[in-house]
Amino acid sequence: MIVWINGAFGAGKTGAANELIDLIPHSTVYDPGVTGAYLRRLLPQKRLADVTDFQDLRMWRRLVVDTAAALLAETPGVLVVPMTLLRQEYRDEIFGGLASRRIPVRHVLLAPEETILRKRIADREKRTEGSAQAEEAGRWAYDHIEPYQEALGWITADALTIDTGALTPYETAERIAEALRTGEAGECGIVQSPEPRAETVASGVLLFDGQDRVLLVDPTYKPGWEFPGGVVEPGEAPAEAGIREVGEELGITLRTTPRLLVVDWEAPRPPAYGGLRFLFDGGRLADSDAARLLLPGSELRGWRFATEAEAASLLPPTRFERLRWALRARERATVLNLEAGVPVGP
């Protein structure tokens, strides 16, 4: 299990984490900031210049998942992770990656009042006056107060919130430990399919509104929007998988078998294995059906109808190319064979 302690700089994450491991048997602290610091030393300056925060590096987010899993394999028990996460899509990616490895996460937010946060930052600056590194950390902390306040909406909906304004690090740790014992700090609901160990077959279904806009969904467990659909189960036909996934994800029952638009071979790109991707035409949704859309909160955050131009900014490039050719196939009433998003054959 992972206890992820979130909060702004000055909330008391590290102090509480160090006290918490004395209260929870078989527990270890892992600070992903250390991973970020090593990346700053390892990566070329040209690459680092492209980002303002090491969390923006997809490599960091992958390494956090891999490192946490490796630590739990070596030291089974509880991993305490004190780390600020303010971008919901990064939380989704990291927690989803952990869920795919069957590692449950309990999310805790330490949230003192803003005046206390600012005072703690100022006090730390005084203690480390004259240090260029400390001055930079202080500026970073002040600059991130506003993004932290803006992120509180999704964080408080996801995490157990503890006001640490009047608590010592030990008292904060006691409060967290009690919440873990009683179940008040529940398991985060983010889910993700297990990581594939071989090539996979997946089916997506395109559904349209009266303006021929396509329905896209926003998964909680990976970045970027997606089509309704998922992995084809053993012994299941691709079209049947698409029908099943639409029912599970949206609460809509397709009455007829959807028409195939494209088959796309996705090349393996380690650590992904690639495989075959089918896209089907599920037809137009009546307004009454769209009004009844039901989303599983643990898997999908939202949905929307999008034009092709809008989809270009929502979908990752590979998925958009698949959509673009599927729309051309729909217009021509044909089926296209793609390899890595590019049509092949006559």
C-alpha positions as CSV (number, residue, x, y, z in Angstrom):
1,M,0.0,0.0,0.0
2,I,1.1,3.6,-0.6
3,V,0.2,6.5,1.6
4,W,0.5,9.6,-0.7
5,I,0.9,12.8,1.4
6,N,0.0,15.8,-0.7
7,G,0.0,19.5,0.1
8,A,1.7,22.8,-0.7
9,F,5.3,23.5,0.3
10,G,5.2,24.3,4.0
11,A,2.3,22.0,4.7
12,G,4.5,19.6,6.7
13,K,4.6,16.6,4.3
14,T,8.2,15.5,4.9
15,G,8.1,16.0,8.7
16,A,4.8,14.0,9.0
17,A,6.1,11.3,6.7
18,N,9.2,10.8,8.8
19,E,7.1,10.5,12.0
20,L,4.6,8.3,10.3
21,I,7.0,5.4,9.6
22,D,7.5,5.1,13.3
23,L,3.8,4.6,13.8
24,I,3.2,2.1,11.0
25,P,5.0,-1.2,11.1
26,H,7.0,-2.2,8.0
27,S,6.8,1.2,6.4
28,T,9.3,3.1,4.3
29,V,9.6,6.7,3.0
30,Y,10.1,7.4,-0.7
31,D,10.6,11.0,-1.8
32,P,10.0,11.3,-5.6
33,G,11.7,14.7,-5.4
34,V,15.0,12.7,-5.1
35,T,14.1,11.1,-8.5
36,G,13.5,14.5,-9.9
37,A,16.9,15.8,-8.6
38,Y,18.7,12.9,-10.3
39,L,17.0,13.5,-13.6
40,R,18.2,17.1,-13.4
41,R,21.8,15.7,-13.2
42,L,21.3,13.0,-15.8
43,L,19.4,14.8,-18.6
44,P,20.9,17.2,-21.1
45,Q,20.3,20.9,-20.3
46,K,18.6,21.3,-23.7
47,R,15.9,18.8,-22.6
48,L,15.6,20.4,-19.2
49,A,15.1,23.8,-20.8
50,D,11.9,22.4,-22.3
51,V,10.2,22.1,-18.9
52,T,9.7,24.3,-15.9
53,D,9.2,21.5,-13.4
54,F,10.6,18.0,-13.4
55,Q,7.0,16.7,-12.9
56,D,6.4,17.8,-16.5
57,L,8.8,15.0,-17.6
58,R,6.9,11.9,-18.5
59,M,10.1,10.0,-17.6
60,W,9.8,11.3,-14.0
61,R,6.2,10.1,-13.8
62,R,7.1,6.7,-15.1
63,L,10.0,6.4,-12.8
64,V,7.9,7.3,-9.8
65,V,5.6,4.4,-10.5
66,D,8.5,2.0,-11.3
67,T,10.5,3.1,-8.2
68,A,7.6,2.8,-5.9
69,A,6.8,-0.7,-7.2
70,A,10.4,-1.8,-6.9
71,L,10.6,-0.5,-3.3
72,L,7.5,-2.3,-2.3
73,A,8.9,-5.5,-3.9
74,E,12.1,-5.2,-1.9
75,T,10.5,-3.9,1.3
76,P,6.9,-5.1,1.5
77,G,4.6,-3.1,3.7
78,V,3.6,0.5,3.5
79,L,5.3,3.1,1.3
80,V,4.9,6.7,2.5
81,V,5.3,9.2,-0.3
82,P,5.4,12.9,0.6
83,M,5.0,14.7,-2.7
84,T,3.0,17.7,-4.0
85,L,0.8,16.8,-7.0
86,L,-1.2,19.7,-8.3
87,R,-2.0,18.6,-11.8
88,Q,-4.9,16.2,-12.0
89,E,-3.7,14.5,-15.1
90,Y,-0.4,13.7,-13.4
91,R,-2.2,12.3,-10.4
92,D,-4.2,10.1,-12.8
93,E,-1.2,8.9,-14.7
94,I,0.8,8.0,-11.5
95,F,-2.0,6.5,-9.5
96,G,-3.3,4.7,-12.5
97,G,0.1,3.2,-13.2
98,L,0.2,2.0,-9.5
99,A,-3.3,0.6,-9.8
100,S,-2.3,-1.3,-12.9
101,R,0.2,-3.1,-10.7
102,R,-2.4,-3.7,-8.0
103,I,-0.8,-1.2,-5.6
104,P,-3.6,0.6,-3.7
105,V,-3.1,4.3,-2.9
106,R,-4.5,6.2,0.1
107,H,-4.4,9.9,-0.7
108,V,-4.0,12.4,2.2
109,L,-3.9,16.2,1.8
110,L,-2.2,18.4,4.5
111,A,-3.9,21.8,4.3
112,P,-3.1,24.6,6.7
113,E,-4.5,28.0,6.1
114,E,-2.7,30.1,3.5
115,T,-1.4,32.6,6.1
116,I,0.3,29.8,7.9
117,L,1.8,28.5,4.7
118,R,3.3,31.9,3.9
119,K,4.6,32.2,7.5
120,R,6.3,28.8,7.3
121,I,7.9,29.7,4.0
122,A,9.1,33.0,5.4
123,D,10.5,31.4,8.5
124,R,12.4,28.8,6.5
125,E,13.9,31.6,4.3
126,K,15.1,33.3,7.5
127,R,16.8,30.1,8.8
128,T,18.6,29.6,5.5
129,E,19.3,33.3,4.6
130,G,22.2,33.7,2.3
131,S,21.8,30.4,0.5
132,A,21.0,30.8,-3.2
133,Q,19.4,27.3,-3.3
134,A,17.2,28.2,-0.4
135,E,16.2,31.5,-2.1
136,E,15.2,29.7,-5.2
137,A,13.2,27.2,-3.2
138,G,11.4,30.0,-1.4
139,R,10.5,31.7,-4.7
140,W,9.2,28.3,-6.0
141,A,7.1,27.8,-2.9
142,Y,5.5,31.3,-3.2
143,D,4.9,30.8,-6.9
144,H,3.1,27.6,-6.3
145,I,0.6,28.8,-3.7
146,E,-1.8,30.0,-6.3
147,P,-1.7,26.8,-8.4
148,Y,-2.2,24.9,-5.2
149,Q,-5.3,26.9,-4.3
150,E,-6.6,26.3,-7.9
151,A,-6.1,22.6,-7.5
152,L,-7.9,22.2,-4.2
153,G,-11.2,21.5,-5.9
154,W,-10.1,18.1,-7.3
155,I,-7.6,17.3,-4.5
156,T,-10.2,17.7,-1.7
157,A,-12.7,15.6,-3.7
158,D,-10.1,12.8,-3.9
159,A,-8.1,13.0,-0.7
160,L,-8.7,13.0,3.1
161,T,-8.0,16.6,4.1
162,I,-6.2,17.4,7.3
163,D,-5.7,21.0,8.6
164,T,-2.2,20.9,10.0
165,G,-2.1,24.6,11.0
166,A,-2.1,23.8,14.7
167,L,-0.5,20.3,14.6
168,T,3.1,19.3,15.1
169,P,4.6,16.8,12.6
170,Y,4.1,14.0,15.2
171,E,0.4,15.0,15.8
172,T,-0.1,15.1,12.0
173,A,1.4,11.6,11.7
174,E,-0.9,10.4,14.5
175,R,-3.9,11.8,12.7
176,I,-2.9,10.1,9.4
177,A,-2.3,6.8,11.2
178,E,-5.7,6.9,12.9
179,A,-7.4,7.6,9.6
180,L,-5.6,4.6,8.0
181,R,-6.7,2.4,10.9
182,T,-10.3,3.4,10.8
183,G,-10.6,3.5,7.0
184,E,-11.3,7.2,7.0
185,A,-8.4,7.5,4.5
186,G,-9.9,5.2,1.9
187,E,-8.4,3.7,-1.1
188,C,-8.2,6.0,-4.1
189,G,-10.7,5.0,-6.7
190,I,-8.5,5.4,-9.8
191,V,-8.3,2.1,-11.7
192,Q,-6.4,0.9,-14.7
193,S,-6.3,-2.3,-16.7
194,P,-3.2,-4.4,-15.9
195,E,-0.2,-3.6,-18.0
196,P,-0.1,-5.9,-21.0
197,R,2.5,-8.6,-21.3
198,A,2.1,-9.1,-25.0
199,E,0.4,-7.5,-28.0
200,T,-3.2,-6.6,-27.3
201,V,-6.4,-6.3,-29.4
202,A,-8.6,-3.3,-28.6
203,S,-11.9,-2.0,-29.9
204,G,-13.2,1.5,-30.0
205,V,-16.7,2.7,-31.0
206,L,-17.4,6.1,-32.6
207,L,-20.7,7.6,-31.6
208,F,-22.1,10.8,-33.2
209,D,-24.6,13.5,-32.4
210,G,-26.9,15.2,-34.8
211,Q,-24.2,17.5,-36.0
212,D,-21.8,14.6,-36.8
213,R,-19.6,15.5,-33.9
214,V,-17.9,12.4,-32.3
215,L,-18.2,11.4,-28.7
216,L,-14.9,11.4,-26.7
217,V,-14.3,10.4,-23.1
218,D,-11.7,11.6,-20.6
219,P,-10.1,8.7,-18.8
220,T,-8.9,9.1,-15.2
221,Y,-6.0,6.7,-15.6
222,K,-4.1,8.1,-18.6
223,P,-3.4,11.5,-20.3
224,G,-5.5,12.6,-23.3
225,W,-9.0,11.9,-24.4
226,E,-10.1,8.6,-25.9
227,F,-12.9,6.8,-27.7
228,P,-15.3,4.6,-25.8
229,G,-13.9,1.1,-25.9
230,G,-11.2,-1.1,-24.4
231,V,-9.3,-4.4,-24.7
232,V,-10.9,-7.4,-26.4
233,E,-11.2,-10.2,-23.9
234,P,-10.0,-13.8,-24.7
235,G,-12.6,-15.5,-26.9
236,E,-14.5,-12.3,-27.6
237,A,-15.1,-10.9,-31.1
238,P,-13.9,-7.3,-31.6
239,A,-17.4,-5.9,-32.4
240,E,-18.8,-7.6,-29.3
241,A,-16.1,-6.1,-27.2
242,G,-17.0,-2.6,-28.5
243,I,-20.7,-3.2,-27.7
244,R,-19.7,-4.4,-24.2
245,E,-17.4,-1.5,-23.5
246,V,-20.0,1.1,-24.6
247,G,-22.5,-0.5,-22.2
248,E,-20.0,-0.6,-19.3
249,E,-18.6,2.9,-19.8
250,L,-21.6,4.9,-20.9
251,G,-24.7,2.8,-19.9
252,I,-25.8,2.7,-23.6
253,T,-27.0,-0.6,-25.2
254,L,-26.1,-0.8,-29.0
255,R,-29.0,-2.6,-30.7
256,T,-27.1,-3.5,-33.9
257,T,-23.6,-4.6,-34.5
258,P,-21.4,-1.5,-35.3
259,R,-19.8,-1.3,-38.7
260,L,-16.1,-1.6,-39.0
261,L,-14.3,1.5,-40.1
262,V,-10.5,0.9,-39.6
263,V,-8.1,-1.7,-38.5
264,D,-4.9,-0.2,-37.2
265,W,-1.7,-2.0,-36.4
266,E,0.0,-0.2,-33.5
267,A,3.8,-0.7,-33.4
268,P,5.4,-1.8,-30.1
269,R,7.1,1.0,-28.4
270,P,8.7,-0.2,-25.1
271,P,7.3,-0.5,-22.5
272,A,4.1,-0.7,-24.6
273,Y,3.6,-3.9,-26.7
274,G,1.3,-2.5,-29.4
275,G,-1.2,-4.7,-31.3
276,L,-4.4,-4.4,-33.3
277,R,-6.8,-1.5,-32.8
278,F,-10.4,-1.6,-34.3
279,L,-12.6,1.4,-34.7
280,F,-16.3,0.9,-35.3
281,D,-19.2,3.2,-36.3
282,G,-21.8,3.0,-33.6
283,G,-24.1,5.5,-35.4
284,R,-25.9,8.6,-34.1
285,L,-27.0,9.0,-30.5
286,A,-30.5,10.4,-29.9
287,D,-30.6,13.4,-27.6
288,S,-32.4,11.2,-25.1
289,D,-29.6,8.7,-25.1
290,A,-26.9,11.4,-24.7
291,A,-28.9,12.8,-21.7
292,R,-28.7,9.4,-20.0
293,L,-24.9,8.9,-20.3
294,L,-23.5,7.3,-17.2
295,L,-19.8,7.4,-16.5
296,P,-18.0,5.1,-14.0
297,G,-16.2,7.7,-11.9
298,S,-13.2,5.5,-11.2
299,E,-12.4,5.3,-14.9
300,L,-13.9,8.3,-16.8
301,R,-13.9,11.9,-15.7
302,G,-16.0,13.4,-18.4
303,W,-17.4,13.2,-22.0
304,R,-18.0,15.6,-24.8
305,F,-19.0,15.7,-28.5
306,A,-16.1,17.2,-30.6
307,T,-15.6,18.2,-34.2
308,E,-12.6,16.7,-36.0
309,A,-10.7,20.0,-35.5
310,E,-11.5,20.0,-31.8
311,A,-10.5,16.3,-31.5
312,A,-7.0,17.2,-32.9
313,S,-6.3,19.2,-29.7
314,L,-7.8,16.6,-27.4
315,L,-6.6,13.2,-28.6
316,P,-2.9,12.1,-28.6
317,P,-1.5,12.2,-32.1
318,T,-1.7,8.4,-32.7
319,R,-5.4,8.3,-31.7
320,F,-6.2,11.4,-33.7
321,E,-4.7,9.8,-36.9
322,R,-6.9,6.8,-36.3
323,L,-9.9,8.9,-35.9
324,R,-9.1,11.0,-39.0
325,W,-9.0,8.0,-41.2
326,A,-12.0,6.4,-39.6
327,L,-14.0,9.5,-40.5
328,R,-12.8,9.3,-44.1
329,A,-13.8,5.6,-44.2
330,R,-17.2,6.6,-42.8
331,E,-17.6,9.2,-45.5
332,R,-16.7,6.7,-48.3
333,A,-18.6,3.7,-46.8
334,T,-15.4,1.7,-46.8
335,V,-13.0,0.0,-44.5
336,L,-9.3,1.1,-44.2
337,N,-6.3,-0.9,-43.2
338,L,-3.8,1.1,-41.3
339,E,-0.3,0.5,-40.0
340,A,0.7,3.0,-37.3
341,G,-2.0,5.3,-38.4
342,V,-1.1,5.3,-42.1
343,P,-3.3,3.6,-44.8
344,V,-1.7,0.6,-46.5
345,G,-2.8,-1.5,-49.5
346,P,-5.0,-0.5,-52.4
